[in-house]
């Protein structure tokens, strides 16, 4: 997922994200789709993203191993679906969205 507010991420996010994807052997940790290959359900090319299981203000925990999971686009969107629905339903302004 594109990062909307980069100020919420540490300067070394690229390295942290890469480590999370390497730890998963470049596969979605929920459905097993392989990065760069055709997704077995959608047919689209898989681009792994890194999802925060819980978003906290504690940057050390927030970006640590137990709080990060590598996901394909389909699984990442599925996990964030409730947040996206709330934003759309309530017409949240850009500043108020749950990003």
C-alpha atoms as an extended CHARMM CRD file, in Angstrom:
* protein
*
        99  EXT
         1         1  UNK       CA              0.0000000000        0.0000000000        0.0000000000  PROA      1               0.0000000000
         2         2  UNK       CA              1.3750000000        3.4250000000       -0.7450000000  PROA      2               0.0000000000
         3         3  UNK       CA              2.5070000000        5.3400000000        2.3060000000  PROA      3               0.0000000000
         4         4  UNK       CA              0.3350000000        8.4320000000        2.6140000000  PROA      4               0.0000000000
         5         5  UNK       CA              2.0480000000       10.1110000000        5.5600000000  PROA      5               0.0000000000
         6         6  UNK       CA              5.7600000000        9.3710000000        5.5100000000  PROA      6               0.0000000000
         7         7  UNK       CA              6.2690000000       11.3080000000        8.7460000000  PROA      7               0.0000000000
         8         8  UNK       CA              4.8160000000        8.3040000000       10.6140000000  PROA      8               0.0000000000
         9         9  UNK       CA              7.6510000000        6.0590000000        9.3890000000  PROA      9               0.0000000000
        10        10  UNK       CA             11.3030000000        6.0090000000       10.4610000000  PROA      10              0.0000000000
        11        11  UNK       CA             14.0520000000        7.0810000000        8.0710000000  PROA      11              0.0000000000
        12        12  UNK       CA             15.1750000000        3.4530000000        7.7260000000  PROA      12              0.0000000000
        13        13  UNK       CA             11.7180000000        2.1070000000        6.7780000000  PROA      13              0.0000000000
        14        14  UNK       CA             13.0260000000        0.6700000000        3.4900000000  PROA      14              0.0000000000
        15        15  UNK       CA             15.4930000000       -1.5320000000        5.4030000000  PROA      15              0.0000000000
        16        16  UNK       CA             12.8910000000       -2.5420000000        8.0030000000  PROA      16              0.0000000000
        17        17  UNK       CA             10.4040000000       -3.3950000000        5.2600000000  PROA      17              0.0000000000
        18        18  UNK       CA             12.9950000000       -5.4080000000        3.3300000000  PROA      18              0.0000000000
        19        19  UNK       CA             13.8660000000       -7.4390000000        6.4470000000  PROA      19              0.0000000000
        20        20  UNK       CA             10.1870000000       -8.2610000000        6.9910000000  PROA      20              0.0000000000
        21        21  UNK       CA              9.8240000000       -9.4290000000        3.3800000000  PROA      21              0.0000000000
        22        22  UNK       CA             13.0790000000      -11.4310000000        3.5730000000  PROA      22              0.0000000000
        23        23  UNK       CA             11.8680000000      -13.0710000000        6.8020000000  PROA      23              0.0000000000
        24        24  UNK       CA              8.7730000000      -14.2570000000        4.9310000000  PROA      24              0.0000000000
        25        25  UNK       CA             10.9270000000      -15.6560000000        2.1030000000  PROA      25              0.0000000000
        26        26  UNK       CA              9.2240000000      -13.0640000000       -0.1440000000  PROA      26              0.0000000000
        27        27  UNK       CA              5.8390000000      -14.7670000000        0.2340000000  PROA      27              0.0000000000
        28        28  UNK       CA              2.5650000000      -13.4580000000        1.6420000000  PROA      28              0.0000000000
        29        29  UNK       CA              2.3820000000      -14.6640000000        5.2270000000  PROA      29              0.0000000000
        30        30  UNK       CA             -1.3640000000      -15.2740000000        4.9420000000  PROA      30              0.0000000000
        31        31  UNK       CA             -1.9690000000      -16.8440000000        1.5270000000  PROA      31              0.0000000000
        32        32  UNK       CA              1.5560000000      -17.7890000000        0.3800000000  PROA      32              0.0000000000
        33        33  UNK       CA              1.4920000000      -15.7370000000       -2.8460000000  PROA      33              0.0000000000
        34        34  UNK       CA              5.0610000000      -15.1830000000       -4.0900000000  PROA      34              0.0000000000
        35        35  UNK       CA              6.4290000000      -11.7100000000       -4.7150000000  PROA      35              0.0000000000
        36        36  UNK       CA              6.7920000000      -10.8960000000       -8.4120000000  PROA      36              0.0000000000
        37        37  UNK       CA              4.7490000000      -13.8900000000       -9.5560000000  PROA      37              0.0000000000
        38        38  UNK       CA              1.1420000000      -14.2080000000      -10.6500000000  PROA      38              0.0000000000
        39        39  UNK       CA             -1.2770000000      -14.3400000000       -7.7200000000  PROA      39              0.0000000000
        40        40  UNK       CA             -2.9970000000      -17.7360000000       -7.6030000000  PROA      40              0.0000000000
        41        41  UNK       CA             -6.4120000000      -16.1400000000       -6.9040000000  PROA      41              0.0000000000
        42        42  UNK       CA             -6.4120000000      -12.7710000000       -8.6630000000  PROA      42              0.0000000000
        43        43  UNK       CA             -4.0310000000      -13.3690000000      -11.5480000000  PROA      43              0.0000000000
        44        44  UNK       CA             -2.3030000000      -10.0470000000      -10.8810000000  PROA      44              0.0000000000
        45        45  UNK       CA              1.4090000000       -9.6520000000      -10.2600000000  PROA      45              0.0000000000
        46        46  UNK       CA              2.1610000000       -9.9120000000       -6.5420000000  PROA      46              0.0000000000
        47        47  UNK       CA              3.8680000000       -6.9660000000       -4.8840000000  PROA      47              0.0000000000
        48        48  UNK       CA              4.5290000000       -7.7010000000       -1.2300000000  PROA      48              0.0000000000
        49        49  UNK       CA              3.8330000000       -4.9530000000        1.2530000000  PROA      49              0.0000000000
        50        50  UNK       CA              4.5060000000       -4.7990000000        4.9740000000  PROA      50              0.0000000000
        51        51  UNK       CA              1.5410000000       -4.4190000000        7.3160000000  PROA      51              0.0000000000
        52        52  UNK       CA              1.6040000000       -3.1510000000       10.8990000000  PROA      52              0.0000000000
        53        53  UNK       CA             -0.4980000000       -5.5730000000       12.9080000000  PROA      53              0.0000000000
        54        54  UNK       CA             -1.0780000000       -2.8760000000       15.5160000000  PROA      54              0.0000000000
        55        55  UNK       CA             -0.3070000000        0.8060000000       14.9670000000  PROA      55              0.0000000000
        56        56  UNK       CA              1.2440000000        2.4020000000       18.0480000000  PROA      56              0.0000000000
        57        57  UNK       CA              3.1150000000        5.5970000000       18.8370000000  PROA      57              0.0000000000
        58        58  UNK       CA              5.9770000000        3.4900000000       20.2110000000  PROA      58              0.0000000000
        59        59  UNK       CA              8.1890000000        3.4730000000       17.1040000000  PROA      59              0.0000000000
        60        60  UNK       CA             10.5100000000        0.8090000000       18.5080000000  PROA      60              0.0000000000
        61        61  UNK       CA              7.6830000000       -1.7100000000       18.9770000000  PROA      61              0.0000000000
        62        62  UNK       CA              5.6220000000       -0.4550000000       16.0490000000  PROA      62              0.0000000000
        63        63  UNK       CA              8.3830000000       -1.3510000000       13.5720000000  PROA      63              0.0000000000
        64        64  UNK       CA              9.7280000000       -4.4490000000       15.3080000000  PROA      64              0.0000000000
        65        65  UNK       CA              9.5210000000       -8.0550000000       14.1450000000  PROA      65              0.0000000000
        66        66  UNK       CA              6.4540000000       -9.2260000000       16.0490000000  PROA      66              0.0000000000
        67        67  UNK       CA              4.3640000000       -6.3030000000       14.8000000000  PROA      67              0.0000000000
        68        68  UNK       CA              5.1320000000       -6.5520000000       11.0710000000  PROA      68              0.0000000000
        69        69  UNK       CA              3.8010000000       -9.0210000000        8.5240000000  PROA      69              0.0000000000
        70        70  UNK       CA              4.5400000000       -9.3200000000        4.7880000000  PROA      70              0.0000000000
        71        71  UNK       CA              1.3520000000       -9.4170000000        2.7180000000  PROA      71              0.0000000000
        72        72  UNK       CA              0.2350000000       -9.4500000000       -0.9030000000  PROA      72              0.0000000000
        73        73  UNK       CA             -2.0690000000       -6.6450000000       -2.0390000000  PROA      73              0.0000000000
        74        74  UNK       CA             -5.1990000000       -8.8140000000       -1.7000000000  PROA      74              0.0000000000
        75        75  UNK       CA             -4.4990000000       -9.8210000000        1.8960000000  PROA      75              0.0000000000
        76        76  UNK       CA             -3.3500000000       -6.3300000000        2.9050000000  PROA      76              0.0000000000
        77        77  UNK       CA             -6.5390000000       -4.7870000000        1.5350000000  PROA      77              0.0000000000
        78        78  UNK       CA             -8.6100000000       -7.4610000000        3.2820000000  PROA      78              0.0000000000
        79        79  UNK       CA             -7.0020000000       -6.6940000000        6.6530000000  PROA      79              0.0000000000
        80        80  UNK       CA             -7.4880000000       -2.9440000000        6.1790000000  PROA      80              0.0000000000
        81        81  UNK       CA            -11.0390000000       -3.2800000000        4.7950000000  PROA      81              0.0000000000
        82        82  UNK       CA            -12.7760000000       -2.0830000000        7.9660000000  PROA      82              0.0000000000
        83        83  UNK       CA            -10.6310000000        1.0490000000        8.0990000000  PROA      83              0.0000000000
        84        84  UNK       CA            -11.3040000000        1.7870000000        4.4200000000  PROA      84              0.0000000000
        85        85  UNK       CA            -15.0520000000        1.2570000000        4.8860000000  PROA      85              0.0000000000
        86        86  UNK       CA            -15.1960000000        3.5910000000        7.8980000000  PROA      86              0.0000000000
        87        87  UNK       CA            -13.3100000000        6.2870000000        6.0070000000  PROA      87              0.0000000000
        88        88  UNK       CA            -15.6500000000        6.0120000000        3.0320000000  PROA      88              0.0000000000
        89        89  UNK       CA            -18.8460000000        5.6570000000        5.0620000000  PROA      89              0.0000000000
        90        90  UNK       CA            -18.2080000000        8.6780000000        7.2070000000  PROA      90              0.0000000000
        91        91  UNK       CA            -16.6300000000       10.7390000000        4.4210000000  PROA      91              0.0000000000
        92        92  UNK       CA            -13.6580000000       11.4350000000        6.6030000000  PROA      92              0.0000000000
        93        93  UNK       CA            -11.6030000000       14.4070000000        5.5760000000  PROA      93              0.0000000000
        94        94  UNK       CA             -8.0260000000       13.6350000000        4.5720000000  PROA      94              0.0000000000
        95        95  UNK       CA             -6.6990000000       14.8230000000        7.9600000000  PROA      95              0.0000000000
        96        96  UNK       CA             -9.1390000000       12.6190000000        9.8920000000  PROA      96              0.0000000000
        97        97  UNK       CA             -8.7010000000        9.3510000000        8.0190000000  PROA      97              0.0000000000
        98        98  UNK       CA             -7.4560000000        6.2880000000        9.8310000000  PROA      98              0.0000000000
        99        99  UNK       CA             -4.2770000000        5.7760000000        7.7830000000  PROA      99              0.0000000000
